[in-house]
Amino acid sequence: MFSPYYAWKGWRDPLDHCALNVALYGPRGARWAMTERPRAAVSREPDALQIGPSAMSWDGRRLTIKIDERTAPLPRRVRGKVVLEPEAWNERAFTLSERGAHVWRPIAPFARVRVEFSEPDVAWSGAGYLDFNQGDAPLERDFRRWTWSRARLADGAAIFYEAERRGLPPLEMSLRFGRDGAVREAPAPPKAELPSTKWRVRRETRSEAQAQVTATFEDSPFYARSAVAHRLDGEDAISMHESLDLDRFSRGIVRAMLPFRMPRW
């Protein structure tokens, strides 16, 4: 959905613009890969997807992602495997716009993840999450900006999804997921302002007390990914937090920068 090539071709034939995005962060540095592949490099089956040299498959219980990519703009290998096993299922999908063009579903609000990479040489296991977004229109047509965050809590997970929509009232979702995957809407804590990024992307969250950015993983002209410490439902929690500015993304100069991080092979 962020492909400049797809936009330049008039948003035709999405299967000709596929990519597997990999982002690794750690004390030895970060690696980012997002190489776009054409239709001929993509193969699909009901329980499997191949994009270039990388692939993912579902065996009914776990999702296995085999990764073989190169970073950009400096080419370094990213090779390994991620195995995600859901601990709970959510069947409910959420419409993000009244026309139904954009839909989000948190498939596994919490999961167990095992990560094994040979390049770089890292391995770990821990908590994870799985969701999907789908739509039939470019995001920038319907949204100005949004923020999303997810925190694991003692009895489940909390997710906040807020968006400024074009021509529609703001979207505000405050959700709680139980260990059985059941979802309920919950009163949202007060808004908590966070420092903007170096690119001046706005960040904010919800918290019952002062919130703090503990790490900024991605800082681009239109997108930021961060770790945020805040207080939810009486607990101290760490959220994975995302901020997206689609007004900035739609600028021609920003799209022209994307191929440096997102080459097409």
Kinemage of the C-alpha trace (Angstrom):
@kinemage 1
@onewidth
@group {chain A} dominant
@subgroup {mainchain}
@vectorlist {calphas} color= white
{ca met a 1} P 0.000 0.000 0.000
{ca phe a 2} L 3.059 2.271 0.216
{ca ser a 3} L 4.464 1.271 -3.172
{ca pro a 4} L 5.436 4.323 -5.251
{ca tyr a 5} L 5.496 2.134 -8.364
{ca tyr a 6} L 1.893 1.065 -7.768
{ca ala a 7} L 0.824 4.713 -7.429
{ca trp a 8} L 2.759 5.786 -10.523
{ca lys a 9} L 0.983 3.064 -12.533
{ca gly a 10} L -2.437 4.293 -11.413
{ca trp a 11} L -3.103 1.638 -8.758
{ca arg a 12} L -3.609 -1.114 -11.352
{ca asp a 13} L -2.808 -4.817 -10.892
{ca pro a 14} L -1.820 -5.031 -7.199
{ca leu a 15} L -0.429 -8.541 -7.716
{ca asp a 16} L 2.334 -6.919 -9.792
{ca his a 17} L 3.467 -4.933 -6.720
{ca cys a 18} L 4.093 -7.369 -3.850
{ca ala a 19} L 6.689 -7.181 -1.098
{ca leu a 20} L 7.620 -8.845 2.169
{ca asn a 21} L 8.677 -6.206 4.686
{ca val a 22} L 11.237 -7.288 7.297
{ca ala a 23} L 12.420 -5.008 10.102
{ca leu a 24} L 14.927 -6.173 12.726
{ca tyr a 25} L 16.000 -4.011 15.671
{ca gly a 26} L 18.621 -4.775 18.268
{ca pro a 27} L 21.794 -3.683 20.047
{ca arg a 28} L 23.891 -4.579 16.981
{ca gly a 29} L 21.872 -2.293 14.735
{ca ala a 30} L 18.769 -2.488 12.584
{ca arg a 31} L 18.058 -4.145 9.242
{ca trp a 32} L 15.184 -3.225 6.947
{ca ala a 33} L 14.154 -4.982 3.737
{ca met a 34} L 11.164 -4.251 1.510
{ca thr a 35} L 11.864 -5.275 -2.072
{ca glu a 36} L 8.934 -5.109 -4.459
{ca arg a 37} L 8.417 -8.099 -6.779
{ca pro a 38} L 6.439 -8.364 -10.030
{ca arg a 39} L 3.539 -10.725 -10.709
{ca ala a 40} L 5.832 -13.402 -12.179
{ca ala a 41} L 7.653 -13.705 -8.810
{ca val a 42} L 4.463 -14.247 -6.784
{ca ser a 43} L 2.730 -17.584 -6.202
{ca arg a 44} L -0.409 -18.092 -4.103
{ca glu a 45} L -2.230 -21.069 -2.636
{ca pro a 46} L -4.917 -21.224 0.091
{ca asp a 47} L -2.300 -21.959 2.761
{ca ala a 48} L 0.894 -20.585 1.210
{ca leu a 49} L 2.353 -17.442 -0.353
{ca gln a 50} L 5.644 -17.064 -2.216
{ca ile a 51} L 7.098 -13.585 -2.914
{ca gly a 52} L 10.439 -13.851 -4.681
{ca pro a 53} L 12.837 -15.940 -2.555
{ca ser a 54} L 10.728 -15.517 0.616
{ca ala a 55} L 7.609 -17.486 1.526
{ca met a 56} L 5.030 -18.050 4.235
{ca ser a 57} L 2.798 -21.033 4.961
{ca trp a 58} L 0.021 -21.999 7.380
{ca asp a 59} L -0.316 -25.568 8.677
{ca gly a 60} L -3.541 -25.074 10.614
{ca arg a 61} L -1.806 -24.209 13.867
{ca arg a 62} L 1.161 -21.977 13.102
{ca leu a 63} L 2.358 -19.474 10.529
{ca thr a 64} L 5.900 -20.046 9.255
{ca ile a 65} L 7.670 -17.226 7.416
{ca lys a 66} L 10.906 -18.082 5.603
{ca ile a 67} L 12.842 -14.924 4.796
{ca asp a 68} L 15.582 -14.411 2.223
{ca glu a 69} L 15.893 -10.687 1.437
{ca arg a 70} L 18.428 -7.882 1.063
{ca thr a 71} L 18.369 -4.515 2.768
{ca ala a 72} L 18.340 -1.152 0.998
{ca pro a 73} L 19.952 1.211 0.266
{ca leu a 74} L 23.033 -0.636 1.610
{ca pro a 75} L 22.703 -4.291 0.501
{ca arg a 76} L 22.995 -6.709 3.399
{ca arg a 77} L 21.473 -10.171 3.642
{ca val a 78} L 18.443 -10.854 5.839
{ca arg a 79} L 17.903 -14.595 6.037
{ca gly a 80} L 16.005 -16.618 8.607
{ca lys a 81} L 12.681 -17.926 9.843
{ca val a 82} L 9.828 -16.612 11.986
{ca val a 83} L 7.236 -18.983 13.434
{ca leu a 84} L 4.068 -17.490 14.928
{ca glu a 85} L 1.594 -19.599 16.893
{ca pro a 86} L -1.630 -17.813 17.921
{ca glu a 87} L -2.675 -18.145 21.548
{ca ala a 88} L -6.151 -16.779 20.813
{ca trp a 89} L -8.307 -16.034 17.763
{ca asn a 90} L -10.444 -13.043 16.914
{ca glu a 91} L -13.063 -13.448 14.161
{ca arg a 92} L -14.302 -9.851 14.226
{ca ala a 93} L -13.232 -7.380 11.551
{ca phe a 94} L -13.507 -3.612 11.964
{ca thr a 95} L -14.509 -1.181 9.225
{ca leu a 96} L -12.280 1.903 9.272
{ca ser a 97} L -14.374 3.958 6.843
{ca glu a 98} L -18.119 4.126 6.310
{ca arg a 99} L -17.830 3.069 2.685
{ca gly a 100} L -16.218 -0.184 3.777
{ca ala a 101} L -13.147 0.461 1.630
{ca his a 102} L -10.727 -0.194 4.507
{ca val a 103} L -11.058 -3.099 6.927
{ca trp a 104} L -8.794 -4.201 9.782
{ca arg a 105} L -8.851 -7.492 11.660
{ca pro a 106} L -6.568 -8.383 14.568
{ca ile a 107} L -6.469 -12.119 13.809
{ca ala a 108} L -4.359 -13.161 16.801
{ca pro a 109} L -4.413 -10.418 19.457
{ca phe a 110} L -1.587 -12.267 21.169
{ca ala a 111} L 0.645 -15.118 20.094
{ca arg a 112} L 3.959 -16.844 20.706
{ca val a 113} L 6.771 -16.105 18.273
{ca arg a 114} L 10.058 -17.900 17.607
{ca val a 115} L 12.713 -16.061 15.566
{ca glu a 116} L 15.791 -17.752 14.091
{ca phe a 117} L 18.071 -15.804 11.737
{ca ser a 118} L 21.414 -16.815 10.265
{ca glu a 119} L 22.040 -13.373 8.701
{ca pro a 120} L 22.282 -11.558 11.027
{ca asp a 121} L 22.963 -14.228 13.635
{ca val a 122} L 20.106 -13.627 16.079
{ca ala a 123} L 17.506 -15.838 17.750
{ca trp a 124} L 14.846 -15.256 20.363
{ca ser a 125} L 11.303 -16.175 21.359
{ca gly a 126} L 8.571 -14.135 22.979
{ca ala a 127} L 5.187 -12.501 22.642
{ca gly a 128} L 3.727 -11.637 19.253
{ca tyr a 129} L 0.687 -10.398 17.374
{ca leu a 130} L -0.934 -10.921 13.950
{ca asp a 131} L -3.380 -8.699 12.050
{ca phe a 132} L -4.268 -7.614 8.535
{ca asn a 133} L -5.541 -4.559 6.713
{ca gln a 134} L -7.322 -4.647 3.394
{ca gly a 135} L -8.886 -1.980 1.217
{ca asp a 136} L -10.058 -1.125 -2.256
{ca ala a 137} L -8.798 2.481 -2.344
{ca pro a 138} L -5.463 4.212 -1.610
{ca leu a 139} L -5.152 5.076 2.082
{ca glu a 140} L -4.396 8.729 1.369
{ca arg a 141} L -7.784 9.151 -0.330
{ca asp a 142} L -9.692 8.445 2.888
{ca phe a 143} L -7.301 9.305 5.741
{ca arg a 144} L -5.141 12.262 6.742
{ca arg a 145} L -3.273 10.484 9.543
{ca trp a 146} L -3.662 7.768 12.123
{ca thr a 147} L -2.083 6.234 15.199
{ca trp a 148} L -2.224 2.619 16.304
{ca ser a 149} L -0.831 0.856 19.351
{ca arg a 150} L -1.017 -2.517 21.056
{ca ala a 151} L 0.002 -3.540 24.569
{ca arg a 152} L -0.025 -6.958 26.195
{ca leu a 153} L -1.768 -6.901 29.581
{ca ala a 154} L -2.011 -9.456 32.383
{ca asp a 155} L -5.393 -10.714 31.199
{ca gly a 156} L -5.125 -10.055 27.456
{ca ala a 157} L -4.271 -7.114 25.236
{ca ala a 158} L -5.268 -3.498 24.630
{ca ile a 159} L -5.380 -1.916 21.181
{ca phe a 160} L -6.031 1.712 20.261
{ca tyr a 161} L -6.793 2.744 16.676
{ca glu a 162} L -7.449 6.419 15.961
{ca ala a 163} L -7.630 8.208 12.631
{ca glu a 164} L -8.382 11.565 11.060
{ca arg a 165} L -10.630 10.723 8.109
{ca arg a 166} L -11.351 12.864 5.081
{ca gly a 167} L -14.950 14.040 5.046
{ca leu a 168} L -15.921 11.877 8.026
{ca pro a 169} L -15.793 12.226 11.827
{ca pro a 170} L -12.611 11.018 13.549
{ca leu a 171} L -12.275 7.288 14.171
{ca glu a 172} L -11.589 6.310 17.784
{ca met a 173} L -11.354 2.670 18.866
{ca ser a 174} L -10.365 1.458 22.317
{ca leu a 175} L -10.448 -2.350 22.436
{ca arg a 176} L -9.664 -5.030 24.990
{ca phe a 177} L -9.033 -8.661 24.059
{ca gly a 178} L -9.412 -11.459 26.581
{ca arg a 179} L -7.243 -14.547 26.676
{ca asp a 180} L -9.967 -16.422 24.786
{ca gly a 181} L -9.820 -13.854 21.990
{ca ala a 182} L -13.136 -12.220 22.915
{ca val a 183} L -13.128 -8.500 22.162
{ca arg a 184} L -14.984 -5.669 23.848
{ca glu a 185} L -14.991 -1.924 23.475
{ca ala a 186} L -13.670 -0.093 26.527
{ca pro a 187} L -13.597 3.553 27.621
{ca ala a 188} L -10.468 5.185 26.253
{ca pro a 189} L -8.031 6.652 28.783
{ca pro a 190} L -7.136 10.341 28.332
{ca lys a 191} L -4.984 11.354 25.409
{ca ala a 192} L -1.279 11.668 26.197
{ca glu a 193} L 0.938 13.746 23.946
{ca leu a 194} L 4.312 12.320 22.966
{ca pro a 195} L 7.338 14.093 21.478
{ca ser a 196} L 7.313 14.378 17.707
{ca thr a 197} L 9.991 12.473 15.807
{ca lys a 198} L 13.059 14.052 14.222
{ca trp a 199} L 11.022 14.250 10.996
{ca arg a 200} L 8.298 16.048 13.011
{ca val a 201} L 5.781 13.224 12.715
{ca arg a 202} L 3.183 13.708 15.449
{ca arg a 203} L 2.835 11.038 18.129
{ca glu a 204} L 0.188 10.607 20.793
{ca thr a 205} L -1.300 7.755 22.773
{ca arg a 206} L -3.783 6.933 25.521
{ca ser a 207} L -2.707 6.570 29.122
{ca glu a 208} L -3.967 6.813 32.691
{ca ala a 209} L -0.701 8.547 33.629
{ca gln a 210} L 2.185 10.251 31.892
{ca ala a 211} L 3.397 8.323 28.828
{ca gln a 212} L 6.951 8.111 27.545
{ca val a 213} L 8.627 7.042 24.300
{ca thr a 214} L 11.245 4.463 25.294
{ca ala a 215} L 12.546 3.765 21.773
{ca thr a 216} L 12.024 5.011 18.224
{ca phe a 217} L 12.592 2.195 15.753
{ca glu a 218} L 11.540 3.891 12.508
{ca asp a 219} L 11.602 7.621 11.801
{ca ser a 220} L 10.697 8.579 8.249
{ca pro a 221} L 9.058 11.671 6.711
{ca phe a 222} L 5.602 10.090 6.997
{ca tyr a 223} L 5.834 7.113 9.384
{ca ala a 224} L 7.158 6.339 12.858
{ca arg a 225} L 7.322 3.105 14.844
{ca ser a 226} L 8.037 3.403 18.549
{ca ala a 227} L 7.910 1.666 21.912
{ca val a 228} L 5.794 3.597 24.410
{ca ala a 229} L 5.533 3.130 28.178
{ca his a 230} L 2.161 4.069 29.631
{ca arg a 231} L -0.465 2.974 32.166
{ca leu a 232} L -3.554 1.033 31.082
{ca asp a 233} L -6.265 -0.546 33.235
{ca gly a 234} L -4.125 0.025 36.309
{ca glu a 235} L -1.075 -1.709 34.810
{ca asp a 236} L 2.257 -0.410 33.603
{ca ala a 237} L 2.479 -1.466 29.968
{ca ile a 238} L 4.745 -1.177 26.927
{ca ser a 239} L 3.039 -0.674 23.570
{ca met a 240} L 4.230 -1.047 20.035
{ca his a 241} L 3.113 2.274 18.577
{ca glu a 242} L 2.732 3.512 14.996
{ca ser a 243} L 2.073 6.991 13.602
{ca leu a 244} L 1.240 7.524 9.938
{ca asp a 245} L 0.913 10.898 8.195
{ca leu a 246} L -0.786 10.345 4.841
{ca asp a 247} L -0.785 14.022 3.859
{ca arg a 248} L 3.002 13.816 3.868
{ca phe a 249} L 3.040 10.418 2.197
{ca ser a 250} L 1.026 11.728 -0.759
{ca arg a 251} L 3.592 14.458 -1.565
{ca gly a 252} L 5.524 13.830 -4.750
{ca ile a 253} L 8.921 14.444 -3.165
{ca val a 254} L 8.221 11.822 -0.471
{ca arg a 255} L 7.153 9.215 -3.022
{ca ala a 256} L 10.322 9.938 -4.984
{ca met a 257} L 12.384 9.065 -1.880
{ca leu a 258} L 10.757 5.665 -1.339
{ca pro a 259} L 12.651 3.658 -3.988
{ca phe a 260} L 15.861 4.151 -1.969
{ca arg a 261} L 14.300 2.037 0.808
{ca met a 262} L 11.935 0.012 -1.387
{ca pro a 263} L 13.634 -1.148 -4.606
{ca arg a 264} L 11.820 -3.150 -7.264
{ca trp a 265} L 13.342 -6.297 -8.764
